[in-house]
Amino acid sequence: MADCCEVYHEEPPKQPKKKEKPRDEEEKRPRETKKVDQGRINALQMLETIPAGDGSRAGELFAILEQYAGDREMGRSCAKAAERMAVSENGLDQLAAVGALQGLVKMWQAHGNDTSVSVHMNQVMARFWERASSDDQWICLPAQLAVGKALITSGQSEWLAEAHRAAVSMHEKGHKTAAMELYRLCIDELEKTHGPENQCALQAQNNLAVLLEECQQ
C-alpha cells in the first residue's frame, strides 16, 4: 500500500508540436524566367527594315497583322511600314492586292485611340484616295474597289468624306463609271449613318443625278 505521505509528481501533458507553416508556393517553385518571343522580335525588326516604296513584303505585313491582331506596338509598326510602302504606286498596289489595307483598317478600329496609328493610317489612306482620284481604271479593279468599300464603311467620317471628294474629282475628269460606283457607295453609307436627309447624303445624291443625266441614264 502506498505511503499516504508520498508525493506523486504528475508530468505535465505534452504539448503537440507546432506544425510548420507551408512555405509560399512561389518560394517552393524555382523562379521561371520570362520567355522571349523571338518571332515577335523578328517581325518588328523586319517591319523596321522595309524601305520606302517597297511593296514586296506586303504579304508578310498582312500575315503579321493577322497573327498579332491585339498587339498595339505591332499595329504601330505595321502602320508605319505601310506608310513607307505606300509612297510608290507599286507599294500601294501590293498592299491593296493582298488585303493588307483592309487588315490595317481592322487594326485601326481596334486601336483607333492610338495617335501614332492614326497618323500613319491617315497618310496611307490619303495616298489611296489621291491615287483613286487620278486613275479611274485603278480604283475600278476588284482589289482596289474592295479597299474603297472597307474605308467607306469603316465608320471613319474623314475617309467617307475623302471618298466623296474622290468621286467628285473622277466625275470632273470624266471618269464616269468609277465616279458612279463611288457616289453610290457613299450615298448608302451616309444614309445608313446619318439618315436620308443628311446634307452630305443629299449632295452626293444630287451629284449622282447630274452624272446619270450626263450619261443619259
C-alpha positions in Angstrom: 0.0 0.0 0.0 1.4 3.3 -0.9 2.5 5.7 1.9 0.0 8.4 2.3 2.8 10.9 2.7 4.4 10.0 -0.6 4.2 12.8 -3.1 3.3 12.0 -6.6 4.6 14.3 -9.3 2.4 14.4 -12.4 4.2 15.0 -15.6 2.8 18.0 -17.5 0.9 17.0 -20.6 3.0 17.0 -23.7 2.3 20.0 -26.0 1.6 19.0 -29.6 4.3 20.0 -31.9 3.6 23.1 -33.8 3.1 22.4 -37.5 5.4 24.4 -39.7 3.6 26.8 -42.0 4.0 25.7 -45.6 6.4 27.8 -47.4 4.9 30.1 -50.0 4.3 28.3 -53.3 6.5 30.9 -55.1 9.4 30.0 -52.8 9.0 26.3 -53.4 8.9 26.6 -57.1 12.0 27.7 -58.9 11.5 31.2 -60.4 10.6 31.0 -64.1 12.3 33.3 -66.4 10.1 35.2 -68.8 10.1 33.6 -72.2 11.3 35.8 -75.1 9.0 35.8 -78.1 11.8 35.7 -80.7 9.2 35.5 -83.6 7.7 38.8 -82.4 11.1 40.5 -82.2 12.0 39.3 -85.7 8.7 40.6 -87.0 9.3 44.0 -85.5 12.8 44.1 -86.9 11.6 43.1 -90.4 9.0 45.9 -90.4 11.6 48.5 -89.4 13.8 47.5 -92.3 11.2 47.8 -95.2 12.5 50.6 -97.4 10.2 53.3 -98.8 8.2 52.3 -101.8 9.0 48.5 -101.5 5.8 46.5 -101.8 7.5 43.1 -102.0 6.8 42.4 -98.3 3.1 43.4 -98.3 2.1 39.8 -97.8 4.3 39.4 -94.8 2.9 42.6 -93.3 -0.6 41.3 -93.7 0.4 38.0 -92.1 1.8 39.9 -89.1 -1.4 41.9 -88.8 -3.4 38.7 -88.6 -1.0 36.9 -86.2 -0.6 39.8 -83.8 -4.1 41.3 -84.1 -4.3 42.6 -80.5 -0.7 43.8 -80.2 -0.7 47.6 -80.1 3.0 48.0 -80.6 2.9 45.7 -83.6 0.0 47.6 -85.0 2.0 50.8 -84.8 5.0 49.2 -86.6 2.7 47.8 -89.4 1.0 51.2 -89.9 4.4 52.9 -90.1 5.8 50.3 -92.5 2.6 50.6 -94.7 3.1 54.3 -94.9 6.6 53.8 -96.2 5.4 51.2 -98.7 2.6 53.4 -100.0 4.8 56.2 -101.2 5.2 54.4 -104.5 2.4 53.1 -106.8 3.9 49.6 -106.7 3.8 49.6 -102.9 0.2 50.8 -102.8 -0.7 48.2 -105.4 0.8 45.4 -103.4 -0.9 46.5 -100.1 -4.2 46.5 -101.9 -3.7 43.2 -103.8 -3.0 41.1 -100.7 -5.7 42.7 -98.5 -3.2 44.4 -96.2 -5.1 47.7 -96.4 -8.3 46.1 -95.1 -6.2 44.4 -92.3 -4.8 47.9 -91.4 -8.4 49.2 -91.2 -9.3 46.4 -88.7 -6.2 47.1 -86.7 -7.0 50.8 -86.7 -10.6 50.1 -85.4 -9.1 48.1 -82.5 -6.5 50.8 -81.6 -8.2 53.9 -83.0 -7.3 56.0 -79.9 -3.6 55.5 -80.6 -2.3 58.7 -82.0 0.7 57.1 -83.8 -1.5 54.5 -85.5 -4.0 57.3 -86.6 -1.3 59.5 -88.1 0.3 56.7 -90.2 -3.1 55.4 -91.3 -4.4 58.8 -92.4 -1.3 59.1 -94.6 -1.8 55.7 -96.2 -5.4 56.3 -96.9 -4.8 59.9 -98.2 -2.4 58.3 -100.7 -5.0 55.7 -101.6 -7.7 58.3 -102.4 -5.2 60.5 -104.2 -4.4 57.6 -106.5 -8.1 56.8 -106.9 -9.0 60.3 -107.9 -6.4 60.4 -110.7 -6.8 56.8 -112.1 -10.3 55.6 -112.7 -9.2 52.3 -114.1 -7.1 51.6 -110.9 -10.0 52.2 -108.5 -12.3 50.0 -110.5 -10.0 47.0 -110.1 -11.6 44.4 -107.7 -8.9 44.7 -105.0 -8.9 48.5 -105.0 -12.7 48.6 -105.0 -12.8 46.3 -102.1 -10.4 48.6 -100.2 -12.6 51.6 -101.1 -15.7 49.8 -99.7 -13.8 48.9 -96.5 -12.7 52.5 -96.0 -16.2 53.9 -96.7 -17.8 51.5 -94.3 -15.1 51.8 -91.6 -17.1 54.4 -89.6 -14.3 57.0 -90.1 -16.1 60.1 -91.3 -12.9 61.6 -92.7 -12.4 58.6 -95.0 -16.0 58.8 -96.1 -15.5 62.5 -97.0 -12.3 61.6 -98.9 -14.3 59.0 -100.9 -16.9 61.6 -101.8 -14.2 64.1 -102.9 -12.5 61.4 -104.9 -15.9 60.7 -106.7 -16.3 64.4 -107.5 -12.8 64.5 -108.8 -13.4 61.5 -111.0 -16.7 63.0 -112.2 -15.0 66.3 -113.2 -12.2 64.4 -115.1 -14.7 62.3 -117.0 -14.1 59.0 -115.2 -17.8 58.4 -115.1 -18.0 54.7 -114.3 -15.7 54.9 -111.3 -17.4 58.1 -110.1 -20.8 56.5 -110.3 -19.7 53.5 -108.3 -18.2 55.6 -105.6 -21.2 58.0 -105.4 -23.5 55.0 -104.8 -21.2 53.6 -102.1 -21.0 57.0 -100.4 -24.8 57.6 -100.5 -25.5 54.1 -99.0 -23.1 54.7 -96.1 -24.2 58.3 -95.5 -27.9 57.4 -95.4 -27.1 54.4 -93.1 -25.0 56.5 -90.7 -26.8 59.9 -90.8 -30.2 59.3 -92.4 -31.5 60.1 -95.9 -32.0 63.9 -95.0 -28.3 64.4 -94.2 -26.8 67.3 -96.2 -23.8 65.3 -97.4 -26.1 62.4 -98.5 -28.3 64.8 -100.4 -25.3 66.4 -102.1 -24.0 63.0 -103.1 -27.4 62.1 -104.5 -27.5 65.3 -106.5 -24.0 64.7 -107.9 -25.1 61.2 -108.9 -28.2 62.5 -110.6 -26.2 65.0 -112.6 -23.8 62.3 -113.7 -26.7 59.9 -114.7 -28.2 62.8 -116.7 -24.9 63.3 -118.4 -24.8 59.6 -119.3 -28.4 59.8 -120.5 -29.5 57.3 -117.9 
